[in-house]
Amino acid sequence: MDLQDQLKNLFPDHEPDENPSEEKKSEKQGIWLQEDPILCKYEKRKGKPITILEGYTGADQDFKKLAKELKTTLGVGGSFKNDKIIIQGDYRVQIMEILKDKGFNVKRVGG
């Protein structure tokens, strides 16, 4: 007896979705794309390099999701504070590529 049969026995009235992957795609496409570019800056704080993203005009929740996705993709630490994403390290090139693939306008500031 496989998992599908066990689930049918537990929930006989439930009809499973045929395409659950479409729902996930729609969530990722739900991020607000804006006209103004997101600014990608490089700074040093206490001698350590950081990358700062600011200028997003959509909802804070979307920007937080974007921050988490960037951090997991790059495998680095960071935070979301005061409508800015702070990524530890100099990852301007990689971040700009990721954001351009998602359809954002990105502008490099400084250096």
N, C-alpha and C positions, 0 to 999 in steps of 0.2 A: 504494500500500500504506500503510494508516494504522497508527497506533501499536498498536491492538488486534491487527491481523494480525501485526505483527512480534513482539509478545509471545507470540502463539499459536505462532509458529514456534520461538521460543527455548525456551518452556516448554509443550510439548504436553500434559503431564499435569496442569497446573494448571487448577483451576476457579475463575474469579473470583467474588468475593462479589457478590451481587445488591444488597444494601443496605449499603454501607460507611458511610453517614451514621448508622446506628443505633449503630454502635460508638463514634463520636465523642460522641453524645449520652449514652451510658452513662458515658463517662469524666467528662464535666462533672457528671453527677448523683452521681458517686462521692464528692464532698466531704462530710465528716462535718458534719451539722447538729446543733447542740447546744441544750440547754435554756437555759443561762445566756446572757445577752446579751454580745456583743462590745463592749468599751468603746472609744469613739472620742474621743480627747483632742486638744486643741490646745495647743501650747507654742511658745515662742520660744527658740531656741538660737543664741547669738552674734548676736542681732538678727534672725535669719531665722525665719519661721514654718514649723512642721512639724505634721503630723497623725500621731498615734500610734494604732494599733489593737492592743489586747491583750485577753487573756481567752479565747483559743481553746483548747479542750480536746482537739481531735483530733490527728491525726498532723502532724508538722512538715512533711512533704512536701506535704500538702494546703494548709497555711498558706502555704508558699512559692509554690505554684501560684496561690493567691489573690492574693498580693503581686504576682506578675508580671502577672497579669491586670489588677489595679487600675492598675499603673504604665503598662501599654501602653494601656489604655482612656483614662486621663487624660492621657497623653503627658507624664509627669513622672518625675523620678528618685526613688529611694528605696532602702531596704534592708530586710533581715530579720535582726534580731539579738535574742538573748535572748528568744525567743518573742514578739516584737513586730514589727509592720510599721511602718516609719517612711517616710512619704511627704513629699516636699519641697513646702511650700506649705500653704495653708489650704483643703482640699478636703473638709471634713467633710460638707457637704450632699450633694455628688455621691457620695462614698463610701457614705454611709448609704443613698442611693437604690439604688445598685448592689447593696449587700448585702441590702437588703430584697427586691429583685427576685429574688435567689438563694434567699431563704427564711430568711435569718439574722435573729436578734433583735439589734438594735443599740441601744445606749444612748449618748447624748451626755453627756460629762462636761466640766463647766466651760464658762463663757461661754455 
